């Protein structure tokens, strides 16, 4: 056995590591991979990682960082050692995700309809109606197939006691699936010898599944054949690479708001060199507030005037539907287990992280009393911004955040710090344990489909629990095994 790559890591005895157990033995799902890596030297790994980086660079896999002064584009860091999930565990996760999305779509249909869940006191009315994602314009609207959230990305972490738990839901314009597909392509090209004999479940079918879902939710008066487009805010958006990638994979026009117009008949048309072409489905990567300046922000140059009128009259489908964001509000997340029980009469398959809302008096008291042991999060921020980890914060930082919680209780939640699992990740010429989450993507149309695995994001800084790319995180390929190892 070579000592350069795995030995030091293996000897660490990490209780919450996914590859090795406390005794330093390879866990079952990682045994075949580990035996190959134990034959690698440090130089072997470095050479392959350099080839992987070059492959990603040549593919132009980037994201934009708005907060940086010098250049906004950055290559997404990639870690060559994959994350592995066994077939049996994945079946459990997949069932839990399908259950969760079914319940959340029923919740959205209800709160924009009869609001039974509010009338019966399961979720407080003020929680729903005060959500920034709640769109009163959607009241009484029934989208095709009754689905508001057609595409979801749920963030999961592995807890030592409970297995995979849901950290948060993303139901507006979830991003990251392009990295899932490209990471797999790079692994197959650079290190095909790492893949297990029994194989891993493929992810390449995502664009086909996405296209089928888009067409399945077309309006009842759609053209023949129906036509879809992908609506992007433009090249300066942080996920523009993904917009371009997915439009190319599906063969859809990539359009901006100025490329579309709404006619006097309330149908949406694409301006083309041959004239106006009717559009039936818009996969939009623009936030609600910018979709239609006649309804939302009047200063928006990204959207299409009259788009909401066309949508509410049933002449075009929007994916995801406006107003879906109320169901991924971090405060509403606190009630998702109750939402699942209310609509499905089932216990959640995948548990939530225990969550305290500052709007609930006794829970606010708990946040005050136990702030040092909690992670305090702004309810309507993303990218890891504004998150305070109590045990890592200074006294001044803690006091300042608690003052903000007191001043704006609707905007804050708190959760216990989960010491979620680590994965071997190359850093500074050595493998080191780094925290990782998982974002599987769920498509809901006539059927519900979950991409096998999803995007594993990994914190690259020692001791960090923040895995977001905007905060310096990286990614890994995620392998769902076809069968359990012998």
RATA-V217999 format. One record per residue. N is the residue number from 1. RES is the residue in one small letter. PSI is psi as a letter, one per 40 degrees, with the letter a starting at -180 (none if undefined). Layout:
# RATA-V217999
N_RES_PSI + N_RES_PSI
This chain:
# RATA-V217999
1_x_h + 2_x_i + 3_x_e + 4_x_d + 5_x_d + 6_x_d + 7_x_d + 8_x_d + 9_x_d + 10_x_d + 11_x_e + 12_x_d + 13_x_g + 14_x_h + 15_x_d + 16_x_f + 17_x_i + 18_x_d + 19_x_d + 20_x_i + 21_x_a + 22_x_d + 23_x_e + 24_x_e + 25_x_i + 26_x_h + 27_x_i + 28_x_d + 29_x_d + 30_x_e + 31_x_d + 32_x_d + 33_x_d + 34_x_d + 35_x_d + 36_x_d + 37_x_d + 38_x_e + 39_x_e + 40_x_i + 41_x_i + 42_x_d + 43_x_d + 44_x_d + 45_x_d + 46_x_d + 47_x_d + 48_x_d + 49_x_d + 50_x_d + 51_x_d + 52_x_d + 53_x_d + 54_x_d + 55_x_d + 56_x_d + 57_x_d + 58_x_d + 59_x_e + 60_x_f + 61_x_g + 62_x_i + 63_x_i + 64_x_i + 65_x_h + 66_x_d + 67_x_e + 68_x_h + 69_x_d + 70_x_g + 71_x_h + 72_x_e + 73_x_h + 74_x_i + 75_x_h + 76_x_h + 77_x_h + 78_x_h + 79_x_h + 80_x_d + 81_x_h + 82_x_i + 83_x_h + 84_x_h + 85_x_h + 86_x_i + 87_x_d + 88_x_d + 89_x_d + 90_x_d + 91_x_d + 92_x_d + 93_x_d + 94_x_d + 95_x_d + 96_x_d + 97_x_d + 98_x_d + 99_x_d + 100_x_d + 101_x_d + 102_x_d + 103_x_d + 104_x_d + 105_x_d + 106_x_d + 107_x_d + 108_x_d + 109_x_d + 110_x_d + 111_x_d + 112_x_e + 113_x_b + 114_x_e + 115_x_f + 116_x_d + 117_x_d + 118_x_d + 119_x_d + 120_x_e + 121_x_e + 122_x_d + 123_x_h + 124_x_h + 125_x_d + 126_x_d + 127_x_d + 128_x_d + 129_x_d + 130_x_e + 131_x_h + 132_x_d + 133_x_e + 134_x_h + 135_x_h + 136_x_d + 137_x_d + 138_x_e + 139_x_h + 140_x_e + 141_x_h + 142_x_h + 143_x_i + 144_x_h + 145_x_e + 146_x_f + 147_x_h + 148_x_d + 149_x_g + 150_x_d + 151_x_h + 152_x_i + 153_x_h + 154_x_h + 155_x_h + 156_x_i + 157_x_i + 158_x_h + 159_x_h + 160_x_d + 161_x_d + 162_x_e + 163_x_a + 164_x_h + 165_x_i + 166_x_h + 167_x_d + 168_x_i + 169_x_i + 170_x_h + 171_x_e + 172_x_c + 173_x_g + 174_x_h + 175_x_i + 176_x_e + 177_x_d + 178_x_d + 179_x_d + 180_x_d + 181_x_d + 182_x_d + 183_x_d + 184_x_d + 185_x_d + 186_x_d + 187_x_d + 188_x_d + 189_x_d + 190_x_d + 191_x_f + 192_x_d + 193_x_e + 194_x_d + 195_x_h + 196_x_i + 197_x_d + 198_x_e + 199_x_i + 200_x_i + 201_x_h + 202_x_i + 203_x_e + 204_x_e + 205_x_e + 206_x_d + 207_x_d + 208_x_d + 209_x_d + 210_x_d + 211_x_d + 212_x_d + 213_x_d + 214_x_d + 215_x_d + 216_x_d + 217_x_f + 218_x_i + 219_x_i + 220_x_d + 221_x_f + 222_x_i + 223_x_i + 224_x_h + 225_x_i + 226_x_i + 227_x_h + 228_x_i + 229_x_i + 230_x_h + 231_x_h + 232_x_i + 233_x_e + 234_x_a + 235_x_e + 236_x_e + 237_x_i + 238_x_d + 239_x_f + 240_x_d + 241_x_d + 242_x_d + 243_x_d + 244_x_d + 245_x_d + 246_x_d + 247_x_d + 248_x_d + 249_x_d + 250_x_e + 251_x_f + 252_x_i + 253_x_h + 254_x_h + 255_x_i + 256_x_i + 257_x_d + 258_x_e + 259_x_e + 260_x_i + 261_x_i + 262_x_h + 263_x_i + 264_x_e + 265_x_e + 266_x_f + 267_x_i + 268_x_h + 269_x_i + 270_x_h + 271_x_h + 272_x_i + 273_x_d + 274_x_e + 275_x_a + 276_x_h + 277_x_h + 278_x_h + 279_x_h + 280_x_d + 281_x_h + 282_x_h + 283_x_h + 284_x_h + 285_x_f + 286_x_h + 287_x_i + 288_x_d + 289_x_e + 290_x_e + 291_x_d + 292_x_h + 293_x_e + 294_x_e + 295_x_d + 296_x_b + 297_x_h + 298_x_e + 299_x_e + 300_x_h + 301_x_e + 302_x_d + 303_x_a + 304_x_h + 305_x_h + 306_x_e + 307_x_d + 308_x_d + 309_x_d + 310_x_d + 311_x_d + 312_x_d + 313_x_e + 314_x_f + 315_x_e + 316_x_i + 317_x_h + 318_x_h + 319_x_h + 320_x_i + 321_x_i + 322_x_i + 323_x_e + 324_x_d + 325_x_e + 326_x_d + 327_x_e + 328_x_e + 329_x_h + 330_x_d + 331_x_d + 332_x_d + 333_x_d + 334_x_d + 335_x_e + 336_x_d + 337_x_d + 338_x_d + 339_x_d + 340_x_d + 341_x_d + 342_x_d + 343_x_d + 344_x_e + 345_x_f + 346_x_i + 347_x_i + 348_x_h + 349_x_d + 350_x_h + 351_x_i + 352_x_i + 353_x_h + 354_x_h + 355_x_h + 356_x_h + 357_x_h + 358_x_e + 359_x_e + 360_x_h + 361_x_d + 362_x_d + 363_x_d + 364_x_d + 365_x_d + 366_x_d + 367_x_d + 368_x_d + 369_x_d + 370_x_f + 371_x_d + 372_x_d + 373_x_e + 374_x_i + 375_x_h + 376_x_h + 377_x_h + 378_x_h + 379_x_d + 380_x_f + 381_x_i + 382_x_i + 383_x_e + 384_x_e + 385_x_h + 386_x_e + 387_x_h + 388_x_h + 389_x_h + 390_x_d + 391_x_e + 392_x_e + 393_x_i + 394_x_i + 395_x_d + 396_x_d + 397_x_d + 398_x_d + 399_x_d + 400_x_d + 401_x_d + 402_x_d + 403_x_d + 404_x_d + 405_x_d + 406_x_d + 407_x_d + 408_x_g + 409_x_d + 410_x_e + 411_x_e + 412_x_i + 413_x_i + 414_x_i + 415_x_i + 416_x_i + 417_x_h + 418_x_h + 419_x_g + 420_x_i + 421_x_i + 422_x_i + 423_x_i + 424_x_h + 425_x_h + 426_x_h + 427_x_h + 428_x_f + 429_x_f + 430_x_i + 431_x_h + 432_x_i + 433_x_h + 434_x_h + 435_x_i + 436_x_i + 437_x_a + 438_x_h + 439_x_g + 440_x_i + 441_x_h + 442_x_h + 443_x_h + 444_x_h + 445_x_b + 446_x_d + 447_x_i + 448_x_h + 449_x_h + 450_x_h + 451_x_h + 452_x_h + 453_x_b + 454_x_a + 455_x_h + 456_x_h + 457_x_h + 458_x_h + 459_x_h + 460_x_e + 461_x_h + 462_x_h + 463_x_e + 464_x_i + 465_x_e + 466_x_h + 467_x_e + 468_x_i + 469_x_d + 470_x_e + 471_x_f + 472_x_e + 473_x_i + 474_x_a + 475_x_i + 476_x_i + 477_x_i + 478_x_h + 479_x_h + 480_x_h + 481_x_i + 482_x_d + 483_x_i + 484_x_i + 485_x_i + 486_x_none
